[in-house]
Amino acid sequence: MEFLAELLGGIVEFFADIWLDHVVDRFRRWRKKKKEIGSGKSPGMGETQERIGSDDSDREKET
């Protein structure tokens, strides 16, 4: 009976370790994505900022 308890404990520990690695990996990806969006590195944000910047510079040249 003690053997089964140790075996079950080992199996639970094994799957808990895999699950924890998965959760940590997802958190790191989420944090990386959040930083990219905040800094304007995402493709959509960067294009928008570049277009706005170029429009402003064109207006200044005209006046």
SEDREN-585747 format. One record per residue (C-alpha): residue number from 1; residue in three letters; x, y, z. Coordinates in Angstrom, 1 decimal. Layout:
REM SEDREN-585747
     i    aa       c1       c2       c3
   NUM   ALA        X        Y        Z
...
This chain:
REM SEDREN-585747
     i    aa       c1       c2       c3
     1   MET      0.0      0.0      0.0
     2   GLU      2.9      2.3      0.8
     3   PHE      4.3      1.6     -2.6
     4   LEU      1.1      2.6     -4.3
     5   ALA      1.0      5.9     -2.3
     6   GLU      4.6      6.7     -3.4
     7   LEU      3.8      5.8     -7.0
     8   LEU      0.7      8.0     -7.0
     9   GLY      2.6     10.8     -5.4
    10   GLY      5.3     10.6     -8.0
    11   ILE      2.8     10.6    -10.8
    12   VAL      1.0     13.6     -9.4
    13   GLU      4.3     15.4     -8.9
    14   PHE      5.3     14.6    -12.5
    15   PHE      2.1     16.0    -14.0
    16   ALA      2.1     19.0    -11.6
    17   ASP      5.6     19.9    -12.8
    18   ILE      4.6     19.7    -16.5
    19   TRP      1.5     21.8    -15.8
    20   LEU      3.6     24.4    -13.9
    21   ASP      6.1     24.6    -16.7
    22   HIS      3.2     25.2    -19.1
    23   VAL      1.6     27.9    -17.0
    24   VAL      5.0     29.7    -16.6
    25   ASP      5.6     29.5    -20.3
    26   ARG      2.1     31.0    -21.1
    27   PHE      2.7     33.8    -18.6
    28   ARG      6.1     34.7    -20.2
    29   ARG      4.5     34.8    -23.6
    30   TRP      1.7     37.0    -22.4
    31   ARG      4.1     39.3    -20.7
    32   LYS      6.3     39.5    -23.8
    33   LYS      3.3     40.3    -25.9
    34   LYS      2.1     42.9    -23.5
    35   LYS      5.5     44.6    -23.6
    36   GLU      5.6     44.6    -27.4
    37   ILE      2.1     46.2    -27.6
    38   GLY      3.1     48.8    -25.0
    39   SER      6.2     49.8    -26.8
    40   GLY      4.6     50.0    -30.2
    41   LYS      6.5     47.0    -31.6
    42   SER      3.5     45.2    -32.8
    43   PRO      3.0     45.5    -36.6
    44   GLY     -0.3     47.3    -36.4
    45   MET      0.8     49.9    -33.9
    46   GLY      4.1     50.6    -35.6
    47   GLU      2.5     51.2    -39.0
    48   THR     -0.1     53.6    -37.4
    49   GLN      2.5     55.6    -35.6
    50   GLU      4.7     55.9    -38.7
    51   ARG      1.8     57.1    -40.8
    52   ILE      0.8     59.7    -38.2
    53   GLY      4.4     60.8    -37.9
    54   SER      4.8     61.2    -41.7
    55   ASP      1.5     63.1    -41.9
    56   ASP      2.6     65.6    -39.3
    57   SER      6.0     66.2    -41.0
    58   ASP      4.3     66.7    -44.4
    59   ARG      2.0     69.3    -42.9
    60   GLU      4.9     71.2    -41.3
    61   LYS      6.7     71.3    -44.7
    62   GLU      3.6     72.8    -46.4
    63   THR      3.3     75.7    -44.0
